[in-house]
Amino acid sequence: MNDTHSASPLEISPGLVIKPGTPRLALSDYKLIAFDMDSTLINIECVDEIADAVGRKAEVAAITEAAMRGEIADYKQSLRMRVALLKGVSVTSMESVYREHLRLNPGAAELVAACKAAGLKVLLVSGGFTFFADRVRETLGIDYLRANVLELANGLLTGRMVDQPWGDICDGAEKRKMLLQTCAELGISAEQTIAMGDGANDLPMMGAAGLSVAYHAKPQVRAQAMVAINEGGLDRLLELLT
């Protein structure tokens, strides 16, 4: 991410802010776009909605909010704390969250379709869970995915996550690692990528990308991103990159 902190951001249209020095390129100049999932591609924080099934939404949501604002230094520990509070939630309850609460954010399908039409690959990299991310990937035709796996026993959550071959929990460092790993696989540079997110754990991958975009984001993320979409849908990015 370019250091443009000394320059004042410019609101080029209502709710669409760019920093001076932000590249004004065609969408086809990029080769990969990486999205956070919860509160970026989709409208909810899945862990909070799952917690509602056991009457712990307020408790879990408070931890989520602090983590997304960057007020909790150890994201992995904060996620383990939240997942532990989900113990006993049934798969049936998670299915209900998906059916009744999870929606793509406005402009998500349109932006992904435009990126794919321009030849970009699409990466979904989430601190959330594959139970939901796999379905979002299928819905949008996403090429690459990294997310956390909730452990189940007899159709109920155990309060733990399943270790993955690639390493530990998908936190900010893992998001950045996955972005760069995908670049290497595609034979492209990080400058040829766009990264979109809303929370503090998105900042490492946004910092590595050629173009960083904050979507209805926390103040810390808006302050560091090259582009901030504060009103409207994800596809407002196409106002800059046509």
Secondary structure, 3 states (H helix, E strand, C coil): CCCCCCCCCEEEECCEEECCCCCCCCHHHCCEEEECCECCCECCCHHHHHHHCCCCHHHHHHHHHHHHCCCCCCHHHHHHHHHHCCCCCEHHHHHHHHHHCCCECCCHHHHHHHHHHCCCEEEEEEEEEHHHHHHHHHHHCCCEEEEECEEEECCEEEEEECCECCECCCCHHHHHHHHHHHHHHHCCCHHHEEEEECCHHHHHHHHHCCEEEEECCCHHHHHHCCEEECCCCHHHHHHCCC
